[in-house]
Amino acid sequence: MISILKILLMLTEIAWFILIVHIVMSWLINFQVLNLRQPIVAQIWYGLNKLLEPVYSRLRAFLPNLGNLDLAPLVALIALMAIRIVLNDALRASIY
């Protein structure tokens, strides 16, 4: 049981990293620090979009439309933090 919880925690840490990279890249692209005409930037950006768009689209179905403000990444980060808290508590409870 403990090893399964540790694996799930590791997967949430990877998902956390992917979400943070996507959010930072979106800011850098919007402020024109990064350019999508660069092949490596475009490849990473479109790969992250393909990976995260199914999650974001499900969250956007429940969130109100705020125009240009997209709250889906923020809600995804908060949900991921909540999952990590639950997994950490379950891990501590299973150790004792």
C-alpha positions as CSV (number, residue, x, y, z in Angstrom):
1,M,0.0,0.0,0.0
2,I,2.8,2.4,0.9
3,S,4.6,1.8,-2.5
4,I,1.4,2.6,-4.4
5,L,0.9,5.8,-2.5
6,K,4.5,6.8,-3.2
7,I,4.1,6.1,-6.9
8,L,0.9,8.2,-7.0
9,L,2.7,11.0,-5.2
10,M,5.5,10.8,-7.8
11,L,2.9,11.0,-10.6
12,T,1.3,14.0,-9.0
13,E,4.7,15.7,-8.8
14,I,5.3,15.0,-12.5
15,A,1.9,16.4,-13.3
16,W,2.6,19.5,-11.2
17,F,5.8,20.1,-13.1
18,I,4.0,19.7,-16.5
19,L,1.3,22.2,-15.4
20,I,3.9,24.8,-14.2
21,V,5.9,24.5,-17.4
22,H,2.7,25.0,-19.4
23,I,1.6,28.0,-17.5
24,V,5.1,29.7,-17.6
25,M,5.4,28.9,-21.3
26,S,1.9,30.5,-22.0
27,W,3.1,33.7,-20.2
28,L,6.4,33.8,-22.1
29,I,4.6,33.3,-25.4
30,N,2.0,35.9,-24.6
31,F,4.7,38.4,-23.6
32,Q,6.6,37.5,-26.8
33,V,9.7,36.2,-24.9
34,L,9.3,32.9,-26.7
35,N,8.3,32.6,-30.3
36,L,6.2,29.7,-31.7
37,R,8.1,30.0,-35.0
38,Q,11.1,28.4,-33.3
39,P,10.7,24.6,-33.9
40,I,11.6,23.4,-30.4
41,V,9.4,25.9,-28.7
42,A,6.5,25.0,-31.0
43,Q,7.0,21.3,-30.5
44,I,7.0,21.6,-26.7
45,W,4.0,24.0,-26.7
46,Y,1.8,21.9,-29.0
47,G,2.8,18.7,-27.1
48,L,1.9,20.2,-23.8
49,N,-1.4,21.5,-25.2
50,K,-2.3,18.1,-26.5
51,L,-1.5,16.6,-23.1
52,L,-3.4,19.1,-21.0
53,E,-6.3,20.2,-23.2
54,P,-8.5,17.2,-22.3
55,V,-8.1,18.2,-18.6
56,Y,-8.7,21.9,-19.3
57,S,-11.7,21.3,-21.5
58,R,-13.4,19.3,-18.8
59,L,-12.7,22.0,-16.2
60,R,-13.9,24.8,-18.6
61,A,-17.2,23.0,-18.9
62,F,-17.9,23.8,-15.2
63,L,-16.2,27.2,-14.9
64,P,-17.9,30.5,-15.9
65,N,-16.8,32.2,-19.1
66,L,-14.7,35.2,-18.1
67,G,-13.6,36.2,-21.6
68,N,-9.9,36.1,-22.0
69,L,-9.2,35.0,-18.5
70,D,-8.8,31.2,-18.3
71,L,-9.1,29.8,-14.9
72,A,-8.7,26.1,-15.9
73,P,-5.0,25.9,-15.2
74,L,-5.5,27.5,-11.7
75,V,-8.3,25.1,-10.9
76,A,-6.1,22.2,-12.1
77,L,-3.2,23.2,-9.9
78,I,-5.5,23.6,-6.9
79,A,-7.1,20.2,-7.6
80,L,-3.6,18.6,-7.9
81,M,-2.5,20.2,-4.6
82,A,-5.6,18.8,-2.9
83,I,-4.8,15.3,-4.3
84,R,-1.2,15.6,-3.1
85,I,-2.5,16.6,0.4
86,V,-4.8,13.6,0.6
87,L,-2.1,11.2,-0.7
88,N,0.4,12.6,1.9
89,D,-2.1,12.1,4.7
90,A,-2.9,8.6,3.6
91,L,0.8,7.8,3.4
92,R,1.4,9.1,6.9
93,A,-1.5,7.2,8.2
94,S,-0.4,4.0,6.6
95,I,3.1,4.3,8.1
96,Y,1.9,4.6,11.6
